[in-house]
Amino acid sequence: MRVGIVGVSGYTGLELIKLILAHPYFQLTYLAASTGDIMVEALHPALQDVITMKIEKASPESIKAHCDVVFLALPHKASMGFAKELWDSDVKVVDLSADYRLLQETYEKHYCAHEDAPNAHKGIYGLIEYYRDDIQDAKLVASPGCYPTATLLGILPFIPYIDTNAPLFVDAKSGVSGAGKSCTETTHFVSINDNIFAYNPLKHRHAPEIMEKIANIYGVDINVHFVPHLVPMTRGELVSVYATLKEDIDPIEILRNHYANDPFIRIREKPVDTKGVSGTHFCDIFAVREGNALFVSSSIDNLLRGASSQALAAANIMCGFDENAGLPTLAYVP
Ligand SMILES: NC(=O)c1ccc[n+]([C@@H]2O[C@H](COP(=O)([O-])OP(=O)(O)OC[C@H]3O[C@@H](n4cnc5c(N)ncnc54)[C@H](OP(=O)(O)O)[C@@H]3O)[C@@H](O)[C@H]2O)c1
């Protein structure tokens, strides 16, 4: 299959290049960014002597000419500018942005006006373990946000056993690459080195994504109090969820049964960390209870399971390949 990546100058775009180069069935045929005419190995020196290929200025016409599958590794709003031109083509689209993840009214409340309104609801949410059947026939997969990925994979198995009238508290921590390649005042070395702080507490736009998907999967409305933190790491995400149980359950047994057929979910009997999943597609999950208090801890690599390898798994399913083809398993340890 001929594969294109738009947004190759960014972090998730670079991860996608590496994944596709190692993939048994996909071949890179198109690399694009907002400006072209530069070799990919010049832009990313780590790729010198690995690949030589020109980056083009992105356009819907060249995507149609060169790709069977395209990954849009773009900021929200930029993605729909391309996606809206591809609905009437044969190209399968995996969008890493938020543009097709949410109901249109939720999207417009938290992001911006939707410029592809007739198709806004047509994206299939790419949380593999829960939507793989729908992904098979998808034209466009909306790959989930990194925080929603770690949060949903951790808490969804417990939704039938928790008090959904009580709020769900989610405390999340992310490495700086989660914010993309542009340096801002908060992601500047001087701000984040030797430091940790919350940002957008209770107002981050991944909270509505988490709530909407819980409602979509279980049909329950639950109030999610979500507080993300930035930590001085390059990659990795750790999510801690606090909930109130209404049933007498063994949390580890629930997790083991729920994910018995999901090889990239690892159930841990001790609290998880980010290093153990760094460089991999794994999501590690630990849970414990004390009385009716439930604590769930999940960890992912935000650039892989939180973005590029999750997008690759979706593309595998869309193309009828083994879902796990080319997904990275070996962590960057020590
Ligand atoms: N970073 C993560 O951990 C993570 C996790 C989950 C989801 N995501 C989502 O994935 C998407 C990409 O994230 P990222 O971290 O890779 O961002 P990034 O590092 O900021 O890269 C974004 C890329 O998009 C390109 N771009 C912007 N506008 C464009 C346009 N109109 N045409 C062509 N290229 C354009 C930029 O290229 P130029 O430099 O050439 O302008 C840049 O290389 C975002 O929607 C993000 O929310 C990211």
The ligand as an SDF file (V2000), in Angstrom:
LIG
                    3D

 48 52  0  0  0  0  0  0  0  0999 V2000
    2.4940   15.3650   20.2100 N   0  0  0  0  0  0  0  0  0  0  0  0
    1.6910   14.4280   20.7270 C   0  0  0  0  0  0  0  0  0  0  0  0
    2.0460   13.7410   21.7060 O   0  0  0  0  0  0  0  0  0  0  0  0
    0.3260   14.1820   20.1450 C   0  0  0  0  0  0  0  0  0  0  0  0
   -0.4420   13.1400   20.6600 C   0  0  0  0  0  0  0  0  0  0  0  0
   -1.7240   12.8880   20.1330 C   0  0  0  0  0  0  0  0  0  0  0  0
   -2.1940   13.6990   19.1160 C   0  0  0  0  0  0  0  0  0  0  0  0
   -1.4270   14.7300   18.6380 N   0  0  0  0  0  0  0  0  0  0  0  0
   -1.9850   15.5540   17.5720 C   0  0  0  0  0  0  0  0  0  0  0  0
   -1.2940   15.2430   16.3710 O   0  0  0  0  0  0  0  0  0  0  0  0
   -1.2040   16.4000   15.5560 C   0  0  0  0  0  0  0  0  0  0  0  0
    0.2730   16.6660   15.2380 C   0  0  0  0  0  0  0  0  0  0  0  0
    0.9380   16.8540   16.4840 O   0  0  0  0  0  0  0  0  0  0  0  0
    2.5090   17.1040   16.5780 P   0  0  0  0  0  0  0  0  0  0  0  0
    2.8560   17.0360   18.0130 O   0  0  0  0  0  0  0  0  0  0  0  0
    3.2310   16.2500   15.5950 O   0  0  0  0  0  0  0  0  0  0  0  0
    2.5730   18.6360   16.1190 O   0  0  0  0  0  0  0  0  0  0  0  0
    3.8440   19.4780   15.6040 P   0  0  0  0  0  0  0  0  0  0  0  0
    5.0960   18.8820   16.1160 O   0  0  0  0  0  0  0  0  0  0  0  0
    3.5480   20.8860   15.9420 O   0  0  0  0  0  0  0  0  0  0  0  0
    3.7760   19.2750   14.0280 O   0  0  0  0  0  0  0  0  0  0  0  0
    2.7030   19.7370   13.2630 C   0  0  0  0  0  0  0  0  0  0  0  0
    3.1250   19.7360   11.8270 C   0  0  0  0  0  0  0  0  0  0  0  0
    2.0310   20.1840   11.0220 O   0  0  0  0  0  0  0  0  0  0  0  0
    2.5860   20.9250    9.9450 C   0  0  0  0  0  0  0  0  0  0  0  0
    1.5700   21.8330    9.4110 N   0  0  0  0  0  0  0  0  0  0  0  0
    0.8630   22.7720   10.0730 C   0  0  0  0  0  0  0  0  0  0  0  0
   -0.0140   23.3550    9.2380 N   0  0  0  0  0  0  0  0  0  0  0  0
    0.1450   22.7650    8.0230 C   0  0  0  0  0  0  0  0  0  0  0  0
   -0.4620   22.9180    6.7630 C   0  0  0  0  0  0  0  0  0  0  0  0
   -1.4480   23.8010    6.5670 N   0  0  0  0  0  0  0  0  0  0  0  0
   -0.0380   22.1490    5.7290 N   0  0  0  0  0  0  0  0  0  0  0  0
    0.9350   21.2290    5.9080 C   0  0  0  0  0  0  0  0  0  0  0  0
    1.5680   21.0390    7.0850 N   0  0  0  0  0  0  0  0  0  0  0  0
    1.1660   21.7970    8.1350 C   0  0  0  0  0  0  0  0  0  0  0  0
    3.7380   21.6690   10.5450 C   0  0  0  0  0  0  0  0  0  0  0  0
    4.6500   21.8090    9.4820 O   0  0  0  0  0  0  0  0  0  0  0  0
    5.4890   23.1280    9.2120 P   0  0  0  0  0  0  0  0  0  0  0  0
    6.5200   23.1600   10.2610 O   0  0  0  0  0  0  0  0  0  0  0  0
    6.0000   22.8780    7.8480 O   0  0  0  0  0  0  0  0  0  0  0  0
    4.5010   24.2660    9.3030 O   0  0  0  0  0  0  0  0  0  0  0  0
    4.2680   20.6970   11.5960 C   0  0  0  0  0  0  0  0  0  0  0  0
    5.3170   19.9290   11.0960 O   0  0  0  0  0  0  0  0  0  0  0  0
   -1.8810   17.5330   16.3380 C   0  0  0  0  0  0  0  0  0  0  0  0
   -3.2020   17.6830   15.9310 O   0  0  0  0  0  0  0  0  0  0  0  0
   -1.8130   17.0410   17.7750 C   0  0  0  0  0  0  0  0  0  0  0  0
   -2.8290   17.5810   18.5840 O   0  0  0  0  0  0  0  0  0  0  0  0
   -0.1810   14.9780   19.1110 C   0  0  0  0  0  0  0  0  0  0  0  0
  1  2  1  0
  2  3  2  0
  2  4  1  0
  4  5  1  0
  4 48  2  0
  5  6  2  0
  6  7  1  0
  7  8  2  0
  8  9  1  0
  8 48  1  0
  9 10  1  0
  9 46  1  0
 10 11  1  0
 11 12  1  0
 11 44  1  0
 12 13  1  0
 13 14  1  0
 14 15  2  0
 14 16  1  0
 14 17  1  0
 17 18  1  0
 18 19  2  0
 18 20  1  0
 18 21  1  0
 21 22  1  0
 22 23  1  0
 23 24  1  0
 23 42  1  0
 24 25  1  0
 25 26  1  0
 25 36  1  0
 26 27  1  0
 26 35  1  0
 27 28  2  0
 28 29  1  0
 29 30  1  0
 29 35  2  0
 30 31  1  0
 30 32  2  0
 32 33  1  0
 33 34  2  0
 34 35  1  0
 36 37  1  0
 36 42  1  0
 37 38  1  0
 38 39  2  0
 38 40  1  0
 38 41  1  0
 42 43  1  0
 44 45  1  0
 44 46  1  0
 46 47  1  0
M  CHG  2   8   1  16  -1
M  END
$$$$
